[in-house]
């Protein structure tokens, strides 16, 4: 999912502390927030937009394209169902610790209705100098500037570091896609690669993965056939074997999901795998000139 300035955004949980803080920053950056949700404050106004009880009410009264979630984990499944049944076809679920069964149910609902989901446990989406949805520091020009590099990251903090290094090396981003760090997410690394390969603003792709799961291995073969160069970094190279690290998705199963297996698969597909984040400028300069 790539967010654009023309997209109309509904903020679920807009009246909470985090919802308010980030809604104001999204608005200041240019994101088109058109409404918020809080059943207890329906009929009021917050951050300059109307607050509704349900997504169906918001869709009927003002219409929206994207729903972003600043709500507690046990409320996510019902909130996603409300948004999907309202006709929303793009959901950005920032919430972490959503029960796995709830994630499976909401993703099944999304697939059945043709809706795309980013997250859970995502830091969000950024299109530099245009808009952002989530809680990435899009407004920091030392970190996000318009350019031709599409960035995919399971981690918000690592994604921020790589975007900083890109700008310091003289590059900018066409789009940032935070896919989320949970074991089950709506948008996979492969999904994001395909989106950026088809995006006419993107010239090259920076893929930031980590140990655990098989998303990077699953994406490797497609990376070989892509029309745009891909550079990758896999976090967790020095992690102790058998020890859970970071995200819930960082779980190694047998010989899959390890640092070595991911690097081997990507390099076999012609993808340069960086040893450190600071190498990204050198790698892209060599690739793009």
C-alpha angles and dihedrals in degrees: 000000000000117000121220134195093249093058116112111223131206115200113210107205094019095153095058122095096259093038091053095044095050096037089059092049093047090051093048089052094052105265111150102234107178103171147357136219131229118135091206093055101038113147094032130100126241130177086001095299133097120265119222135192096229140017088242090059091049093048092049095047105037109357126226140200104203131035118202121195125224093162139115118278097247091055097051099088094052092043091051091049090051092051094045093047088049088060100259111150100185124056127180110196111193094171119111128203092042107161110260092233090054091050091051091050096048092046090051089051090049093051092048091054100039094250125147120221128199112197149319099222094019126148089216141239133304134191102184118241089003114064146311137207118205132017107307115129094249091154093065105095091197087064107031126038131150114268145121105280118101112207125206119187139170088198126059094204095048089044089054091050093051092047089052091050091048092054092046088054092053099260132116136201130257090195141342118218117189104195096184135246103251123112091247119039134165097232116045130201088258092051091051093047091054092048093052093043088058094044113103092207093059122087100168138008131229111201117195114192138159140208117288132059123032103259095116092047090047090053096047098086092050090049089059092057097041122117092223129064118255127206120188142195125192118201119212101053093139098037115132112253113259095014119120111236130196116307124045086242092063094093119130118212115196111302093339124089095026124131091246095050093049094047092047093051094047096045090048086057092053097258117141109231114206124221094209136016091242090069094067095092093051092047094051094044089055091047100042102023 
